[in-house]
């Protein structure tokens, strides 16, 4: 079936925008028509054969964003079932869905039924914190959205965490880019700090081979794909490496390298203390340069604190091991710290981290569990959020189930730390007024339970608008010989008034937002209520930008050749329009051909706005 041309979209190379992002060929790779059941079933059989023939434990899915979500839902569900049938209880599917926004990556779990994604949001936050000295609040912002990844079979603890990759470049490259004048000692400390944060926080940490040997590279893609064995690639031979005088002219299997030893120590620490790998993570402190959290597992509490400042910082942290409980340093320090009134005082070294373990296990809670539940507002549509509050329940884990109409109850997932939120995707096919029912069960550290109910009703999903090719703006340029544009306004025949607030080499310009179906717009240019010249006409269907002059009735839809200076051939100016006018967080990613290509998570920011 793979040789059948009708099983492909056949749309040509992708522009990576709009529907082309899903249907276009990925840099010449033919794009399968993944909406077809023959393709879904064919792909299921291919990967089932890998499970059969090679006993694979899971798959890493590339470029998940370039495939329709419905495919992942069907494919992942089928593979999970097949792997379970073959006795693979821990079969794992994770995807590359490039975005630093958890709201974009999470649906591949909640809707696509995958087990995890490469954690680009956390990668971006760790880079900003460890390399650029960003505030601890940036880490808190990412972890606070972990609830978005919660499903009945997975959650944020399954996220695949990393610091760099063969596509975006290495953590060593980011460090050198952010600190061009830094010495090797500082780069090494920041590199170690980034790895500490990745290994000690939730998720499945992944090392990009060579990072443990201090590889840096000169950029992304091929510039960050150095081999472990001796290289003859000229671009690699002049790379600096962190923590060593070695170059890529030599093999790089040094078990004495400082980063290798640090990563080995962190791996050993996680293995000896499983709570640091999969224990409950709870934020304790996020201020200025210090971020601290607890990891709880096996009835014992651990405290982790990191500091990205160039000086040691002392902080007070709340702990559950109350009374006179003691904490012993496991990493980054020595000795013990005694808890007082439910708090411990910890000094975190500069550009470093500490790990402490409670000497005693947590006591049986005296307060019985309780839970309250907040359903979405009536009229819920699309993806909604449900909030639970376990109050003073010790070690609370909340499990949430939902029922749509008279359908089967379905588990939405479980949450073991604040903010105890859950998401639910309500299909557009659900009729308005359909009851939504929720049940939350809280389990405390002693295994005791409590439960509660909540309900709401659905609303009417918005009706999709029919796509139309319409002009959302019309720009009118106006030229006066004396260059005086103060007080000029554009008046249309239907009463719309627009200021000539823009300026360019031609003169001033104003812009209008024509109503749907507008053909022609009649207008005058006025100052103090007096028209300058006759009424003029712009044909909206023919042009979205026109030029006219003082005391003239001619409106030209062709850009005047002599009105603007020649373009600077060393740069390109790109104008970007969003119908909602919201440009916060948007930036330009440049690739091949740019003198200074942008980094994956660092797009070029806008320099100004115009019409």
N, C-alpha and C positions, 0 to 999 in steps of 0.2 A: 504493500500500500504506500510505502514511502516513495515509490517511483511513479505514483499517480499525480500528475500536475494539479488535478482538481482538489487535492488534499492540502493545497497551499493557498495563502491569501493572494499571492501574485500582485502585490501593490507597488513593487519597486522598493528601493532603499527607504528606510524610515527617516523621517524628519525629527522623530522623538518629541513630537508635539501633537496634541489632540488624538484623534483615532489612529494616526500614523504610528504613534508610540506602541499601539497594540498590534496593528496589522502590517506594518512595514517590515522589510527585511533588515536584519541587524547587521549593518556593515557587509552586505552581500550574502549573508546567511539566509537561505530561503526560510520564510516564516510559515510554519504549519497553521492550518485553519483549525485552531484548537477549539472552536465552537462546534465542530462536527463530532458526532458521537463515534464515528469510525476512528477519528484521530485520538480521542480520549481513550477508547478501548485499546487501540494499537499501542499507545504509550504505556498504558497499564501493563500490557503483556510484556513489553520490552523490559520494564524495570522489575517485574515479577520474576523474569528469567534470571536477572542478576541476583536476586534474592535466592533463587534455587541453585544456580550454578556456582556462585562464589560466596555464599553465606554472608553477604554484606549486612552491616548493622544499621545502615541509613544512607541518606543521600544529601548532598549539598546542592541546592538548586540555584542556578545562575539567573540573573536578570529577571526576577519574578515579576517586576513591574511591567514587563513588556509582553505579558501573557494575561488574558482575561481571567478574572478572579474565579469564575465558575469552573474553569478547568482545574485550578488547584483544589477546589472543594471536592470535585469528583475523584481526581487522581490521588490525592492524599488519603481520602477516605478508603478508597479501594486498596491502596498499598498497605495502609495500617491493618486492614482486615486480613489481607493476604499474609503479612508478616506475622500477625498473631496466630493465624492458622498453622504457620510453620514454627511456632514456639518462640518467636522473637518478641518478648514482652517489652523490651526497651528500644524498639525500633525508632529511629530518630530522623525526622525530616526538617531541615532548616534551609532558609532562603536568603539570597542577597536581594534586598529591596532597598536600594540606595535612597536614603533620606535621613536627615537628622531630626525629623519630627516624628515622635512616637504615634501620633494620630494617623500618620501615613503608613508606618510599618506594622502597627498592631493588627489591622484587618487581615493580614496574611495568616494570622493565627485564628482570630475570632470568626472570620468568614472563610478563609482559604483552608482552614483545618490543618495547617502545618504546625510543627512543634516549636519552632523558634525562627528568628531571623538574625542575621549579622547585626549586632547592636550599634548601628551608626550613631544614634543619639548619644549613647554613653561614650563612644569613641571620641566624638566631637567635644563632649564635656570634659573628658579626662585630658585630652590634648590642651584644651583651653586652660584647665586648672594647673596641670603639671608643667606645661611648657610656657604658657603665657602669663601665669600668675593670676588667672581669673578668680573671681570670688567663689567661695564654697557654695553660695546660693545657686550657682549654675548646675552643680552636681545635684543639689536638692531638687531643682526643677525637673531634672530627668527622672530621678527615682520616684518623685511624687506622681509620675504618670505611669508607673509600673502596672497599675490596675488595668490599664487599657489592654494588656496582653493576656488577661485572665480568661481562660475557657474551662470547659469541663475536663480537659485532659492535659492542660499545660498552663504556664504562667511565666512571669518575667524571670524566674529562677532558671528557666531553660534557655534564655537568650545566650547567643554566642558572642562573647565579648572579645574585643581585639583592639590593638593600638594603631595598626597600619596594615596595608595589604599590597598585593602585586599590582593593583589598579591605582590606588590613591597615593601610594608611596609609604615610606617607613616612618616610624616614630623618630628615628634618628635624623631623618631628613627634616621633619617638622621642628625638632629641637634646634638644629643648626640654622634653619630659616628664621625661627623666632629669636635666636640669640646669635647673630652673625659674629659678634666679637667675644663670645664666651670661650673660656678655656675648657680643656677636656674634663677637668674635675667637676665643674658645674654641670656640663652636659651629662656626665655620668650620673650625678646625683638626681637630676631631673628625670633621666631615663629610668633609673631605679624606682623613683617615686611613682611614675606612671605605671610600671609593672606591679608595684605593691598595691596600688589602688585597684587595678584590674583583678589581681589574684585574691584580694581579701573581700571584695564586694560580690554581690549576687551574680550568677551567670556562670557560663562555661568558658573559661579563658583559653584563648588560642594565641600561640606565638607564631609570628611569621618568620619562617626559617631565615636565620641570619641576624635577626634582632638580638638574639642572645650572644652574638659575637660582635655587637656594636656597629653593624652595617648602617650606612646612612643613605647613600645614593644621591643623585642630583635632581630628583623629581619623581613624578608618578609614572605609571605604566612601565615601559621597558627600562627607564632610568632607575627603577627600584627593584629590578629582578636579578640581582647578583646571585651567582651560584656559590655553593659552599666550598667547592673545590677551586683550585687556582684558575684564574681567568686570564684570557688574552684580549679581552674587550677593552679598547682604549678608553672608552667613557667610564669604565669601572676602575681602571688602574689608578686614576688620579683622585678617587674618592677618599676622603678621610674616614677613619673608623673610630668610634668612641671606645675609650678604655684600652687602647692598644696602639703600638707603633706599626703594626702589621698593615700590609696593603693587600689588595685582591690578587696580587701576583703569587700569593701563598694560599695553601689550603686553610680553611677556617673551622677547625674542629678542636678548639682550645678549651678544654674543660676547666682551665684555670682562669679564663677570662672573667673579670669581675661581674659582668652581667650574667654570664652563664651560672656562676656561683650564686648570685642573688636569686635568680629564677629557680634554681635547684632548691635553694633554702625555702623559698615560698611554697614550692610544690610539696616539699617534705612537711612543712608546717600544716598545710591543708590536709595532707594524708593522715597526719597524726591527730588532727583535730577536725573531724568531719563537719562540725558545726560551721567552720569557716568556709566550707564548700557549699553546703546546702541548708544551713541553719536559717532560722527566721532572721531577716534583716530589718532593723528598726532604727530610724534616724534619731540621734541624740543631740546633735549640735551642728549648726551650719551658719557660721558667721566669719566674715573676713577671710582669713587664710586657713582656718581649721574646719575640717569636716569630720564628724565622728558618728559612728553607728554601732549598734550591738548586733551580734550574731548569737542566736540561742538554739541549742540542740542538745539532746541527751540530758535534758534537765539542768544544763549548765549555761551560764551567761559569759560571753566574750565581749570585749570592748575593743574597737578599732578606731584609731584617730590618725588623720593625715594632716600635714602642714606644708603649704607651698611657699611660706615666707622664708626670707634669708636669715631669719633669727628664730630661736626657739620660742614657742608659745605655750603658756600655761592656761588651762581651761578647767572648769568644773562641769562634770557630766552626770546626768541622772542615771541611776542604775536600779535594776529590780532586786539585786542582792542587797537587801536593806540591813539595818542593824549595824553590827560591827564586822560585816563580811569583808574578807580580804581578797584583793586581786593581785595575781603574780604576773610579771612581765614575761611574755613568751617571745617577743620580737621587738627590737628597737630600744630596749631599756633593760634594767635589771632591778631586782628586789621586789618589794610588795607595796601595794597602796591599800589603805584601809578606807572602807566606805563609812561616811558619817551622814546621818539623816538622809539616806538614800542618794548620796552624791559622792563622787570621787574626784580628786584633783589630779590632773595628769599634765605633765610637761612633754610636749611633742617637739623633738629636735627639728632644726631647720631642714627644709626640703626632704622630709622623711616621714616615717609612720611608726606607730607603736601598736602592739597587740597585747592585751591583758586577758587573763582567764580567772574567773571567780574560783576561789579555793573550795567553796562548798556549793552543792547543788541548790537550786531554787527550792524554797519551801512550798508545801501544799498551800494553795490560796485559801484565805479565810472568807473572802467575799464570794457569794454564789454568783454564777454567770447570769447575765441579762443582755438583751439586745433590743434595739428599736430599728425600724426600717422606714425609709423614705422612698416612696414610689415616684415615678415621673409625674409631672403635671398632666391633668386630663387633656386629651388631644395629642398625645404622643405620636410621633412619626419618625421614621428613619432610625438612626442610632441614638439610643437614650441611655441615661446614666441612672443607676439605682444606688442609693447610699445606705449603709448600715452603721449603727453606733453600738459597740459592745460595752459602753460605759467603763466601769472599773474592772471588767472581767480580766483576770490575769492570764497572760499568754493566749489571748482570744484568737480563735480561728473561726471565721464566719463562712458558712456554706450557703449559697443562694440558688434557689430553683425558681423557674418561671413557667407560667401556663398562659398560652394565647387562646382566648375563646374557650372552647371545650376540648382543645387538643391535649396531648400528653404533657405531663410535667417534664421539664428538661432542666438539668443542672447547668447553671451559667458559670460556676466555678467557685473557688474558695479564696479568701483573703486572710492573711495572718498578721497584717500590720496596717496602720493608718495609711491612707484615708478610708479604707474599707469601702471601696467603690467597685461597681461592676458595670459593664456595658452590655446592651442587647440590641441587635439589629432587627427591627420590625419590617418584614417584607412589605413592599408597596401593594401586594395583593391582599393584605389584610384590610377588611372593610372598616370604615370609620365607625366608632362606637363599640368596637369589639373589646370585651373585658380583658384586662391584663392582670394576672394575679401573681403574687410573689410570696415566697416563704423563705425566711432566714433562720438558720440553726447555728448557734454559737457553741463552741466547745472550749472549755477552759483547760488550763494546764493539768488539772486532775482528771480530765475526761468527763466532767459534768456538762450537761447541755441545757440550753434554753432556746425557745423559738418564738417567732412572731410572724404575722401576716401583714400584707399591704396590697392595695389594688388601685387600678386606674383604668382609663379607657383610651383607645386609640383615636386619633384624629383622621382627617382626610389628607392623604399624601398629596403634595403639590402636583398638578398636571404638567408633564413635561411640555415645554414650548417647542413648536415646530421650528427647526433651524431655518433661518432666513439670512440672506446676504444683504444686510442693510447698513447704512452709514450711521454710526453712533455720534459722530461729530462732523461739523463742516467748519473749516477754517477760512476766514476772510482776511486777506492781507491788504493793507491800505498805505498808500504813499503820499506824503505831502512834501512839496519842494522845500519848505522852510524847516521841516523836521519837527514841527510843534504838534504833538498829539495830545496835549493836556485837555481833558474834558471831552474827548471824542467818544461817542457811543454809536452802536449799530442798532437800528430800529427796524423790525420786520413788520410786514403788513398786518400780521395777527397780534401785534402788541408786544412781542418779545423784545427786550432790551439787553444788549451785551456790551460790556466795556472793551475798549481796545487796550487790554492790559498787557499784551505780549509785545516784545520788541525783537526785531532781527535786522539783517542788513538791508532789507527792502524798506522797512518802516515799522508800522505797528500792525498787530493782528488781534482779531477777536474770534471767538468760536461759539458755535451754536450746537444744540442737541436736537436734531429734527425729530418730529413725531413719526411713529410708524406709518409707512406708506406715503410719506411726503415726496412730492415730485419736484416742484420749484418753490423757491423762497424769494419773495420780493422784499427789498430792504433799502433803507437810506442811511447815509452816514451823517450824523448831526453833531453840532456843538451848541450848547445852550439853547436847544430846541430848534435851531435853524439848520436845515439840510444843506450839505455841501454837494451840490450837483443834483442830478435827477435821480429818480428811483431806479434801482438796478435789480438784476435777476440772477440768481445762481441755480443752475440745474443740478439738484442733489443726485439724481440718478447718473449724471454724466461725470461729476467731479466732486470730490470731498474737500478740495483746497483750491481757492481762486485768488486772483490778484486784481486790484483795481486802484485808480489814482484819483486825486483831488479834482473835483469839477469835471469828472468824466463819467459816462454811462456804460463804458465798455468793461466787461468782466472777463478776465482771461483765465482759462483753466490750465494754461501751459505756463510752467515756471519761467519767468523772464531770464534769459540766458545771461544778461549783463548785470543782473541785480545783486548777485551774490559773489563773493570772492571764490577763487578756485579752491577745491577741497584739499586739505592737508593729507597727502598720500601716505603719511606715516601713521595715520590713525583712522579708525572707522567709528562713526557715530551711529548708535542704534537707539531708536525710539521704541518704547514698549508701552502698550496700552492695556489696562484692565478695566472692564466695564464697571466694576464696583469701586474703582478709584483707590483701592487698598494696596499699597506697595510695600507695606511693612514686611521685612524679612525676605523680600525678593532681591535677587542679584543675577548677574550675568556670568555664566560659565563659558570660558573659552577653551578651545582644544587645539587641534593642529593648525598651524599658521600664525598663531598669536606670538608676538615677541616675548610676552610674559604670560604664559598660560596660567589660569587661575587654579588653585587647589580645589579638591573635591568639595570640601566643606567651607571654602573661603571664596565665594563668588565676588566679582567686581561690583562694588556698590554704585548706585546712581550718583551722578554729580549734580544734577539739577532737574527741575520739572518744567514742562512747557504744556502747550495746549493738548 
